């Protein structure tokens, strides 16, 4: 063997084992700010590290999205991100009023609040989209950029509208869309065992619960037809082919990267062009700052409870925060509480208040025993990833459904904020801390969540580049998307069979009547 043979074999191995890469591509991104951006940013950083050029359309006065970034170019547009953050605090107060109603009624009250929010939001969004499409200079700038792909979060439809108008390949980074969870847009969702978002039901429903589920579905359908769609009808008529609506534009996406995992979500039908990447933002815990590490170690064998209610809402009543602080003071554990506001008078010496905390790193610390959380999706997946049981204090939107899912799996307890007392909260804390099944069940979920051939992040990047490499993924799209509703449900076939049955019954009756008439005539003649 020549001396060059080992070099040749080494080069061949490197070539065969190289990652699938599609070169440098121009990707246009229309994200949603807030907690949604946390997910999108993780993907964009990875795409940038692989050589792709990223352009992000966002508000100049957004919450989290920076105007000057090292890994993407900004295009500033008008978005809902300019909205006053106090809006969510006002929404919380309205939610708390709904929670005072009966268990059956309160979820419909909350859905009505969301309908009001959709009414305001889509009025603004449709106007912003129309302004962009009516601006020839702006649209020419986008067309001349020669983007290869649109990556968007369709919770706000501006990205969907722009991507469809520019005829770009579209990949969705999605969980929520239109009036609910993305599955209700792209896949069959039998209401007998698939809970409608906002219903706070699980997949084991009795008759009354299935009735409630159907009513929630009809409520969401009415919001789609009578609140959302009308705002876009004129825009779509002027700029898109006849018959286009928001749903048809969304269903034209090449691929849906859905931020769920069936370890967390209830099993249900899905589609070939759907890839599940739930928890892709989770990562191993990093070392804590020295002060926090010292606090964690000072807890001894009792460990630490971590509490965070997210970034958008800070309007809990004084009575609730005092009750929470008093309950924490009675625990042997140490507590780290992300808290903004006036310090509770009942705060114990075991509780540390911080304006910000490294949530993922704290949840991954071996001293952490429980996580008190509002039920946001990112926090729930981080808790699952690190195997930390949850005491849920849901406040808004999908947070109630998220906590229900973990409660159903025996990994969480839910406490109603509107009726929270020191004793009730303390009982829930002690139950989760002292009952081994909560931690064992969450550890089991963590094991299942991480037992994958590829990590969710690697999976997400592979499929984005797959769409770019192959100029789309139309072979994965279901033909059912293009069928009219009566064909999709085979109502025309059912009507055809019904017509045949009616015709056969009519013919049978007619023959019987003819035979009876003949017999009657014969009898008459014989007499």
Order of alpha helices (4+ residues) and beta strands (2+ residues): alpha-beta-alpha-beta-beta-alpha-alpha-alpha-beta-alpha-beta-beta-beta-alpha-alpha-alpha-alpha-beta-beta-alpha-beta-alpha-beta-beta-alpha-beta-alpha-beta-alpha-beta-alpha-alpha-alpha-alpha-alpha
